[in-house]
Amino acid sequence: MNTNLVGPIPTDIRGIKPPVDIPDPWLWLWVLLSGLAAAILVLIIVGLFRRKKAQVVEEIVIPPHVRAKQRLAEALRLIGDPNQFCTEVSQTLRLYLEERFTLRAPERTTEEFLVELQNSKHLTLDQKLSLGDFLQSCDLVKFARHEPTESNLRQLHDSALRLVDETQFEPISPAAPVAPESTPPPIPPAADSADVNRKS
């Protein structure tokens, strides 16, 4: 049998090419919209986080009278050292008055503060007199080396705490005008350390 009738077998036959992917003309639009949606989502999350953080900060704001009472309670640990105790108690009350009534108490001397206090309508006359006695008593310990008893120190502490209790909420209404012939007694000036030393 003659096999040459079939002819030579071609060797250059190529396989079928795979289908060609035609790019989607809207692909760039989908990518753009996806990126925009992701950016909006990030902005929403960041905004919610900042709002929640701001609310937390507002919630932990401590009122002046609460901080003052906390510091006064902590000051009792220093009652064995009259100088440190009176320094802490008087500074606590000065800071409270500044925060509560915007009175510039911490950076002024006792005498300067008491002069300003005479014109203030935030405290009653009794409270002004009590505050003046309190600050002068603290100054005697801090600057004149006065040695008070523990009972005296606790009285100072109670005086500071009482003033905070009386002024922590509602503002005090201005007192009625005083007749010209009757003037309120002036607040005594602050004790001078040099005078105290001369007397001692």
C-alpha positions in Angstrom: 0.0 0.0 0.0 1.3 3.4 -1.0 1.2 5.9 1.8 2.6 8.8 -0.4 -0.9 9.6 -1.7 -1.8 11.4 1.5 0.9 14.0 1.0 3.3 15.6 3.5 1.8 16.5 6.9 2.1 20.2 7.5 4.1 21.2 10.6 3.3 25.0 10.8 -0.3 24.7 12.1 -0.8 27.0 15.1 -3.2 26.6 17.9 -6.3 28.6 18.4 -5.7 32.0 20.1 -7.5 32.7 23.3 -10.2 35.3 23.3 -9.0 38.9 23.6 -10.3 40.9 26.6 -11.9 44.1 25.5 -11.4 46.8 28.2 -14.5 48.2 29.8 -14.8 51.9 28.8 -16.5 52.6 32.1 -13.8 51.1 34.3 -12.2 54.5 35.1 -15.6 55.7 36.3 -16.1 52.8 38.7 -12.6 53.3 40.1 -13.2 57.0 40.6 -16.6 56.4 42.3 -15.1 53.7 44.5 -12.3 56.0 45.6 -14.7 58.8 46.3 -17.0 56.5 48.4 -14.0 55.4 50.4 -12.9 59.0 51.0 -16.4 59.9 52.2 -16.5 56.9 54.5 -13.2 57.9 56.0 -14.4 61.5 56.6 -17.6 60.2 58.2 -15.6 57.9 60.6 -13.2 60.7 61.5 -16.0 63.1 62.1 -17.8 60.7 64.4 -14.6 60.0 66.3 -13.9 63.6 66.9 -17.4 64.3 68.0 -17.4 61.5 70.4 -14.0 62.6 71.8 -15.3 66.1 72.2 -18.3 64.8 74.1 -16.0 62.8 76.4 -13.9 65.9 77.1 -17.1 67.9 78.0 -18.3 65.1 80.3 -15.1 65.1 82.4 -14.9 68.8 83.0 -14.9 69.2 86.8 -16.6 72.2 88.3 -14.5 74.6 90.4 -16.2 73.8 93.7 -15.6 70.0 93.2 -11.9 70.6 92.5 -11.6 72.9 95.5 -13.2 70.3 97.8 -11.0 67.6 96.5 -7.9 69.7 97.1 -9.1 70.7 100.6 -9.6 67.0 101.5 -6.1 66.2 100.3 -4.7 69.1 102.3 -5.6 67.4 105.5 -2.7 65.0 104.9 -0.4 68.0 105.5 -1.9 69.0 108.8 1.2 67.9 110.6 3.1 70.6 108.8 1.3 73.9 109.5 3.3 75.9 106.9 2.6 73.5 104.0 -1.0 73.0 105.2 -1.8 76.7 105.3 -0.1 77.2 101.9 -2.1 74.5 100.3 -5.4 75.5 101.9 -5.1 79.2 101.1 -3.9 78.6 97.5 -6.9 76.2 97.0 -9.3 78.9 98.1 -7.6 81.6 96.0 -7.8 79.4 92.9 -11.4 78.6 93.6 -12.3 82.3 93.8 -10.5 83.0 90.6 -12.3 80.2 88.7 -15.7 80.8 90.3 -15.8 84.6 90.2 -12.8 85.6 88.0 -11.3 87.3 91.0 -7.5 87.6 90.5 -6.6 86.1 93.8 -3.7 83.7 93.2 -1.2 86.3 91.8 -2.0 89.1 94.3 -0.8 89.6 97.9 -3.4 89.2 100.6 -3.6 93.0 101.1 -4.1 93.7 97.4 -6.8 91.0 97.1 -8.7 92.2 100.2 -8.7 95.8 98.7 -10.2 94.4 95.5 -12.6 92.2 97.5 -14.2 95.3 99.1 -15.7 96.3 95.7 -16.9 92.8 94.8 -20.6 91.9 94.8 -20.0 88.2 94.6 -19.6 87.8 98.4 -21.6 89.0 101.3 -20.0 91.3 104.0 -19.8 88.4 106.4 -18.1 86.2 103.8 -15.6 89.0 103.0 -14.8 89.4 106.7 -14.5 85.6 107.2 -12.2 85.4 104.1 -10.1 88.2 105.3 -9.6 86.5 108.7 -8.8 83.3 107.0 -6.1 84.7 104.7 -4.5 86.7 107.5 -4.4 83.6 109.7 -2.7 81.7 106.9 -0.2 84.5 106.3 0.7 84.4 110.0 1.7 80.8 109.7 3.4 81.1 106.3 5.3 84.3 106.9 5.4 85.1 110.6 6.3 81.5 111.8 3.2 81.4 113.9 2.7 77.9 115.4 -1.1 77.1 115.5 -2.6 74.1 117.1 -4.2 71.3 115.1 -7.5 72.5 116.3 -6.7 76.0 114.8 -5.7 74.4 111.5 -8.9 72.4 111.3 -10.9 75.6 112.0 -9.1 77.2 109.0 -9.9 74.2 106.9 -13.6 74.3 108.0 -13.7 78.0 107.2 -12.4 77.5 103.6 -14.8 74.6 103.1 -17.7 76.6 104.4 -17.0 79.4 101.9 -16.9 77.0 99.0 -20.2 75.5 100.1 -21.9 78.9 100.4 -20.8 80.1 97.0 -20.6 77.0 94.8 -24.0 77.3 93.0 -26.2 80.4 92.7 -24.6 83.8 92.4 -25.1 86.1 95.3 -27.5 89.0 94.6 -26.1 92.5 95.2 -26.8 93.9 98.7 -29.4 96.6 99.1 -27.9 100.2 99.0 -26.6 101.4 102.3 -27.8 104.7 103.8 -25.1 107.4 103.6 -24.8 107.7 107.4 -24.1 104.0 107.9 -21.0 102.6 106.2 -19.9 99.0 106.4 -16.9 98.3 108.5 -13.7 98.0 106.4 -12.0 94.7 106.0 -8.9 94.7 108.2 -5.6 94.9 106.3 -3.4 91.9 105.8 -1.0 91.1 108.7 2.5 92.3 108.0 5.2 89.8 108.8 7.6 92.5 110.1 4.9 93.8 112.5 4.2 90.3 113.7 7.9 89.7 114.4 8.3 93.0 116.3 5.3 92.1 118.5 6.7 88.6 119.1 
